[in-house]
Amino acid sequence: MRVGLFGGSFNPIHFGHLRAAEEVREALQLDLVYFIPAASPPHKPAGELAPAEHRLAMVRLATKGNRHFMTSDVEIRRAGRSYTIDTVRYFQSTLRQPAPLYLMMGADQFAELDSWKEPEELARLCNFAVHTRLTEGQDGPPRISVAALKQFGYTQTDDHYVHSSEQTLSFVETTFLPISATEIRGKLHHGESIRYLVPIDVVDYIQRHTLY
């Protein structure tokens, strides 16, 4: 069993999130991917977020048709800031059988990893799966500096990096879907359609609860 952990504010969840998760799942042969909405993400202003219970409900609606996708409310049930290190420890202690964990994140999040809580411990406890997209003039995954490799204890092996604890760091190129939650909220604010940016059940949920 190989388990992916995909956290975020999902404010709201959209097809960019879903497609990236599916392509990382397929590339790394993950059996399950848990979508984990954050109650209080450390890097997001609280005033921008829809209530946590609504974001959780939208994630459940968006993922219900994929047997590999699961939803976890662990960060919403946990008081205080939603720190990824606490979530990883939770899954390590509660999965029915030991399973390698793959922490999934975008390249922009990975670039800020040293600002997260206990980043070195995160690198020791789980694998990192960074979903990227090629930009014009780029011929491979984003490079990480020698200083970063030294800080987190990675060495390069073939097409991925291996930590001193034997956890891996992989870059997975995913389809570029130019969709952002900020753009979606902006369209809603101006009364514009968001169909085909988010699943139709999520569109209906947003309209029904007058979110954003």
C-alpha positions in Angstrom: 0.0 0.0 0.0 1.4 3.4 -1.1 -0.5 6.4 0.3 -0.4 10.0 -1.0 -1.2 12.9 1.3 -2.5 16.0 -0.6 -3.1 18.9 1.7 -4.2 22.5 1.0 -6.9 25.1 1.6 -9.0 23.9 -1.4 -10.7 27.2 -1.4 -12.4 25.9 -3.6 -11.1 22.6 -5.0 -10.8 22.7 -8.8 -9.8 20.6 -11.8 -6.2 21.7 -11.5 -6.0 20.0 -8.0 -7.8 16.9 -9.2 -5.8 16.3 -12.4 -2.4 16.9 -10.6 -3.4 14.4 -8.0 -4.4 11.8 -10.6 -1.2 12.1 -12.6 1.0 11.9 -9.5 -1.0 8.9 -8.3 -0.4 7.2 -11.6 3.2 8.1 -12.0 4.2 6.9 -8.5 1.7 4.0 -8.4 -0.1 5.2 -5.3 -3.0 3.1 -4.0 -4.8 5.9 -2.3 -4.6 9.7 -2.2 -6.0 11.5 0.8 -7.2 15.0 0.2 -6.8 16.9 3.5 -8.4 20.4 3.7 -6.6 22.6 6.2 -8.6 24.3 8.9 -6.1 27.1 9.5 -3.2 27.0 7.0 -0.2 28.9 8.4 0.6 30.6 5.0 -3.0 31.8 4.3 -4.9 34.8 5.7 -7.9 33.4 7.6 -10.2 36.0 6.1 -9.9 34.6 2.6 -11.1 31.1 3.5 -14.6 29.7 3.2 -15.6 27.9 6.5 -13.7 24.7 6.9 -16.9 22.5 6.8 -17.8 23.9 3.4 -14.4 23.3 1.9 -14.4 19.7 3.3 -17.9 19.1 1.8 -16.7 20.4 -1.6 -13.6 18.1 -1.6 -15.9 15.2 -0.8 -18.1 16.0 -3.7 -15.2 16.5 -6.1 -13.5 13.2 -5.2 -16.4 10.9 -4.8 -16.2 9.4 -8.3 -12.6 8.1 -8.0 -12.0 5.0 -5.9 -8.4 6.0 -5.3 -9.3 9.3 -3.8 -10.2 9.7 -0.1 -11.0 12.7 2.0 -9.7 13.3 5.5 -11.0 15.8 8.1 -8.0 15.3 10.4 -6.8 18.9 10.2 -10.3 20.3 10.6 -10.9 18.2 13.7 -7.5 19.3 15.2 -7.4 22.6 17.0 -5.0 25.3 16.1 -2.8 25.8 13.1 -2.8 23.0 10.4 0.8 21.9 10.4 1.7 19.2 7.9 4.2 17.5 10.3 1.3 16.8 12.7 -0.8 15.3 9.8 2.0 13.0 8.7 2.5 11.8 12.3 -1.3 11.2 12.5 -1.3 9.0 9.4 1.8 7.1 10.5 0.0 6.2 13.8 -3.5 5.5 12.5 -3.1 3.5 9.2 -4.2 -0.1 9.7 -0.9 -1.3 8.2 2.4 0.5 7.8 2.6 2.2 4.4 5.0 4.5 2.7 3.6 8.0 2.7 4.0 10.4 -0.2 3.5 14.1 0.7 2.2 15.7 -2.4 2.7 19.4 -3.1 3.2 21.9 -5.9 6.6 23.3 -6.9 5.8 26.7 -5.3 5.1 25.0 -2.0 8.3 22.9 -2.2 10.2 26.1 -2.8 9.0 27.4 0.6 9.6 24.1 2.5 12.2 25.6 4.8 9.6 27.9 6.2 7.3 25.0 7.2 7.3 23.6 10.8 10.0 21.0 11.3 11.0 20.6 7.6 14.0 18.4 8.3 11.8 16.0 10.3 9.2 16.0 7.4 12.0 14.9 5.0 12.9 12.1 7.4 9.3 10.8 7.9 7.9 10.7 4.4 8.5 10.8 0.7 8.0 14.1 -1.2 6.1 14.1 -4.5 6.4 17.5 -6.1 4.1 18.1 -9.1 5.6 20.5 -11.6 4.9 21.8 -15.1 7.5 22.7 -17.7 7.8 26.4 -18.6 9.1 27.9 -21.8 12.9 27.3 -22.1 12.9 24.7 -19.3 14.0 21.2 -20.2 13.5 19.3 -17.0 12.2 19.5 -13.4 13.1 22.5 -11.3 16.6 22.4 -9.9 17.1 22.4 -6.2 20.2 24.1 -4.9 23.2 22.4 -3.5 22.5 24.2 -0.2 19.0 22.7 -0.1 20.2 19.2 -0.8 22.7 19.5 2.0 20.1 21.0 4.4 17.6 18.2 3.9 20.2 15.4 3.4 19.4 14.3 -0.2 21.6 12.7 -2.8 20.6 12.3 -6.5 19.8 8.8 -7.8 18.6 8.4 -11.4 15.4 10.6 -11.8 14.8 11.3 -8.1 16.6 12.2 -4.8 17.1 9.9 -1.8 17.2 11.2 1.8 19.6 9.8 4.3 16.5 8.1 5.9 15.8 6.4 2.6 12.7 8.6 1.9 12.6 9.9 -1.6 12.0 13.3 -3.4 10.4 13.0 -6.8 9.4 15.6 -9.3 6.4 14.6 -11.4 5.6 16.7 -14.5 1.8 17.2 -14.7 -0.6 18.7 -17.2 -0.7 22.5 -17.0 -4.3 23.6 -16.3 -4.2 27.4 -15.8 -6.8 27.4 -13.1 -6.5 29.1 -9.7 -8.8 29.2 -6.7 -8.1 33.0 -6.6 -9.4 33.3 -10.1 -12.5 31.2 -9.3 -13.3 33.4 -6.3 -12.8 36.5 -8.4 -15.3 35.2 -11.1 -17.8 34.4 -8.4 -17.4 37.9 -6.9 -18.2 39.4 -10.4 -21.1 37.1 -11.1 -19.3 35.1 -13.8 -19.6 31.4 -14.6 -17.1 28.9 -13.0 -18.5 25.9 -14.9 -15.7 23.7 -16.3 -13.2 25.1 -13.8 -14.6 23.0 -10.9 -16.8 19.9 -10.9 -20.5 20.6 -11.4 -21.4 19.3 -8.0 -19.0 21.9 -6.5 -20.6 24.6 -8.6 -24.0 23.7 -7.3 -22.8 23.5 -3.7 -21.2 27.0 -3.9 -24.4 28.4 -5.4 -26.6 26.6 -2.8 -24.6 27.9 0.1 -23.8 31.4 -1.4 -20.1 30.9 -0.8 -17.5 33.6 -1.9 
